[in-house]
Amino acid sequence: MVNAMENQSILYNTTQIGQFTEIVPTRKQTVAELLEELHLTDAYIAVLIDGEKASLNDEIDETKKIIILPKLAGG
């Protein structure tokens, strides 16, 4: 499945894998740009790039494995 913005430029390819969705960027961009395109706020999620915690300014591309996880809180 391919997602696109209104201007029809391809942002990322997605594949449903069980209860997870794999997202592969089609261009170099920052984590912040990807989250904005996915309509996600960094206050509620954590992002890993190739298994390492990512910052909003880290760059990603089609060669990186990106994992987006919900932040959990408990008490």
N, CA, C and O of each residue as an XYZ file, in Angstrom:
300
protein
N       0.846     -1.153      0.000
C       0.000      0.000      0.000
C       0.901      1.227      0.000
O       1.907      1.242      0.710
N       0.575      2.247     -0.767
C       1.361      3.470     -0.846
C       0.488      4.626     -0.403
O      -0.638      4.780     -0.877
N       1.010      5.449      0.515
C       0.308      6.641      0.958
C       0.882      7.850      0.252
O       2.081      7.892     -0.024
N       0.047      8.839     -0.047
C       0.513     10.054     -0.708
C      -0.235     11.256     -0.159
O      -1.370     11.132      0.301
N       0.403     12.423     -0.209
C      -0.250     13.668      0.193
C      -1.174     14.125     -0.922
O      -1.235     13.505     -1.984
N      -1.899     15.222     -0.673
C      -2.841     15.738     -1.658
C      -2.163     16.092     -2.979
O      -2.783     15.990     -4.038
N      -0.897     16.505     -2.930
C      -0.205     16.856     -4.169
C       0.321     15.631     -4.903
O       1.022     15.754     -5.907
N      -0.021     14.440     -4.394
C       0.312     13.162     -5.013
C       1.793     12.801     -4.957
O       2.211     11.861     -5.634
N       2.611     13.526     -4.164
C       4.003     13.106     -4.018
C       4.046     11.992     -2.985
O       3.382     12.081     -1.952
N       4.813     10.953     -3.246
C       4.857      9.798     -2.352
C       5.741     10.131     -1.154
O       6.886     10.554     -1.312
N       5.191      9.935      0.052
C       5.924     10.214      1.277
C       6.597      8.973      1.828
O       7.748      9.027      2.262
N       5.882      7.851      1.814
C       6.405      6.624      2.374
C       5.574      5.460      1.881
O       4.416      5.627      1.497
N       6.168      4.282      1.894
C       5.461      3.048      1.572
C       5.115      2.361      2.882
O       5.907      2.392      3.824
N       3.948      1.746      2.954
C       3.575      1.033      4.175
C       3.223     -0.403      3.847
O       2.716     -0.700      2.765
N       3.497     -1.296      4.796
C       3.155     -2.710      4.681
C       2.587     -3.153      6.016
O       3.203     -2.921      7.056
N       1.418     -3.789      6.004
C       0.818     -4.293      7.237
C       1.456     -5.630      7.584
O       1.454     -6.555      6.772
N       2.006     -5.729      8.803
C       2.652     -6.949      9.276
C       2.009     -7.298     10.610
O       2.411     -6.768     11.646
N       1.019     -8.180     10.599
C       0.306     -8.490     11.838
C      -0.351     -7.238     12.387
O      -1.126     -6.582     11.692
N      -0.042     -6.903     13.640
C      -0.607     -5.705     14.222
C       0.312     -4.493     14.064
O       0.025     -3.429     14.613
N       1.400     -4.637     13.327
C       2.344     -3.559     13.101
C       2.266     -3.086     11.651
O       1.870     -3.839     10.761
N       2.647     -1.838     11.428
C       2.747     -1.296     10.081
C       4.191     -0.893      9.849
O       4.754     -0.113     10.616
N       4.790     -1.422      8.796
C       6.150     -1.049      8.424
C       6.079      0.187      7.549
O       5.321      0.225      6.580
N       6.873      1.204      7.888
C       6.914      2.445      7.120
C       8.318      2.613      6.573
O       9.292      2.601      7.326
N       8.421      2.769      5.269
C       9.713      2.973      4.625
C       9.690      4.323      3.928
O       8.982      4.491      2.935
N      10.454      5.292      4.432
C      10.490      6.607      3.777
C      11.024      6.477      2.353
O      11.866      5.622      2.077
N      10.538      7.319      1.461
C      11.003      7.281      0.078
C      11.987      8.404     -0.212
O      12.450      8.565     -1.341
N      12.300      9.179      0.822
C      13.260     10.264      0.651
C      13.923     10.541      1.999
O      13.418     10.132      3.045
N      15.055     11.239      1.963
C      15.735     11.612      3.197
C      14.911     12.694      3.892
O      14.466     13.650      3.257
N      14.711     12.535      5.205
C      13.970     13.507      5.983
C      14.335     13.333      7.449
O      15.024     12.378      7.808
N      13.879     14.247      8.299
C      14.141     14.124      9.726
C      13.009     13.349     10.388
O      11.933     13.169      9.818
N      13.284     12.896     11.607
C      12.248     12.217     12.384
C      11.060     13.155     12.577
O       9.913     12.721     12.465
N      11.309     14.420     12.864
C      10.232     15.398     13.063
C       9.356     15.510     11.821
O       8.133     15.587     11.939
N       9.956     15.521     10.635
C       9.176     15.611      9.392
C       8.313     14.376      9.199
O       7.159     14.488      8.785
N       8.856     13.196      9.494
C       8.085     11.965      9.372
C       6.899     11.974     10.334
O       5.780     11.642      9.943
N       7.139     12.351     11.585
C       6.055     12.391     12.571
C       4.963     13.379     12.160
O       3.775     13.114     12.345
N       5.367     14.505     11.608
C       4.385     15.489     11.136
C       3.538     14.904     10.007
O       2.320     15.086      9.990
N       4.161     14.216      9.081
C       3.434     13.613      7.963
C       2.494     12.503      8.433
O       1.452     12.270      7.820
N       2.860     11.818      9.521
C       2.021     10.759     10.070
C       0.994     11.300     11.076
O       0.198     10.543     11.631
N       1.023     12.604     11.297
C       0.115     13.267     12.248
C       0.288     12.712     13.656
O      -0.691     12.451     14.355
N       1.563     12.531     14.071
C       1.880     12.043     15.405
C       2.602     13.143     16.177
O       3.343     13.935     15.594
N       2.387     13.186     17.468
C       3.094     14.129     18.315
C       4.158     13.391     19.114
O       3.910     12.299     19.625
N       5.341     13.986     19.222
C       6.443     13.307     19.915
C       6.223     13.221     21.419
O       6.979     12.529     22.101
N       5.214     13.901     21.961
C       4.935     13.840     23.391
C       4.437     12.457     23.811
O       4.586     12.077     24.972
N       3.851     11.706     22.887
C       3.235     10.427     23.224
C       3.936      9.223     22.621
O       3.470      8.096     22.787
N       5.033      9.434     21.932
C       5.713      8.321     21.280
C       7.224      8.385     21.484
O       7.775      9.429     21.832
N       7.870      7.265     21.264
C       9.328      7.186     21.229
C       9.705      6.630     19.859
O       9.000      5.780     19.316
N      10.807      7.106     19.304
C      11.252      6.669     17.981
C      12.633      6.043     18.114
O      13.532      6.607     18.738
N      12.784      4.861     17.511
C      14.081      4.193     17.440
C      14.516      4.140     15.983
O      13.706      3.880     15.094
N      15.794      4.387     15.745
C      16.380      4.227     14.409
C      17.464      3.172     14.533
O      18.427      3.340     15.282
N      17.303      2.093     13.802
C      18.250      0.974     13.858
C      18.516      0.547     15.307
O      19.648      0.229     15.671
N      17.456      0.543     16.128
C      17.559      0.070     17.499
C      18.041      1.089     18.514
O      18.122      0.770     19.700
N      18.364      2.301     18.092
C      18.855      3.345     18.994
C      17.816      4.453     19.127
O      17.137      4.794     18.158
N      17.693      5.027     20.358
C      16.753      6.119     20.572
C      17.096      7.279     19.645
O      18.258      7.666     19.529
N      16.084      7.828     18.990
C      16.288      8.894     18.017
C      15.827     10.237     18.573
O      14.952     10.303     19.436
N      16.432     11.302     18.063
C      15.967     12.653     18.371
C      15.177     13.167     17.171
O      15.235     12.583     16.089
N      14.453     14.242     17.360
C      13.634     14.798     16.282
C      14.473     15.280     15.104
O      13.974     15.341     13.980
N      15.742     15.624     15.340
C      16.604     16.133     14.268
C      17.366     15.051     13.520
O      18.030     15.344     12.526
N      17.283     13.806     13.976
C      17.977     12.716     13.285
C      17.393     12.514     11.897
O      16.179     12.585     11.705
N      18.279     12.258     10.921
C      17.831     12.029      9.544
C      17.573     10.551      9.299
O      18.278      9.682      9.812
N      16.552     10.293      8.507
C      16.195      8.924      8.128
C      16.046      8.846      6.622
O      15.824      9.855      5.952
N      16.171      7.641      6.100
C      15.935      7.382      4.682
C      15.542      5.917      4.535
O      15.330      5.228      5.532
N      15.446      5.446      3.317
C      14.959      4.088      3.068
C      15.898      2.993      3.576
O      15.511      1.824      3.606
N      17.122      3.344      3.977
C      18.057      2.341      4.484
C      17.955      2.126      5.994
O      18.576      1.207      6.528
N      17.183      2.961      6.683
C      17.076      2.904      8.144
C      15.844      2.122      8.576
O      14.801      2.182      7.923
N      15.968      1.385      9.683
C      14.822      0.705     10.274
C      14.277      1.619     11.368
O      14.976      1.913     12.338
N      13.044      2.065     11.215
C      12.434      3.020     12.118
C      11.319      2.328     12.889
O      10.442      1.698     12.298
N      11.356      2.449     14.202
C      10.317      1.889     15.045
C       9.696      3.028     15.844
O      10.406      3.794     16.496
N       8.371      3.136     15.792
C       7.640      4.149     16.540
C       6.822      3.432     17.595
O       5.981      2.590     17.279
N       7.076      3.774     18.863
C       6.413      3.107     19.973
C       5.643      4.121     20.818
O       6.059      5.272     20.944
N       4.516      3.688     21.396
C       3.818      4.586     22.330
C       4.604      4.674     23.634
O       5.156      3.676     24.098
N       4.655      5.861     24.223
C       5.272      6.003     25.542
C       4.281      5.479     26.570
O       3.084      5.758     26.497
N       4.787      4.725     27.515
C       3.936      4.149     28.558
C       4.262      4.810     29.890
O       5.413      5.145     30.169
N       3.250      4.989     30.690
C       3.439      5.520     32.035
C       2.658      4.639     32.990
O       1.641      4.050     32.622
N       3.118      4.557     34.154
C       2.421      3.743     35.121
C       2.753      4.173     36.532
O       3.556      5.075     36.771
N       2.131      3.523     37.414
C       2.403      3.914     38.792
C       1.945      2.868     39.761
O       2.098      3.038     40.971
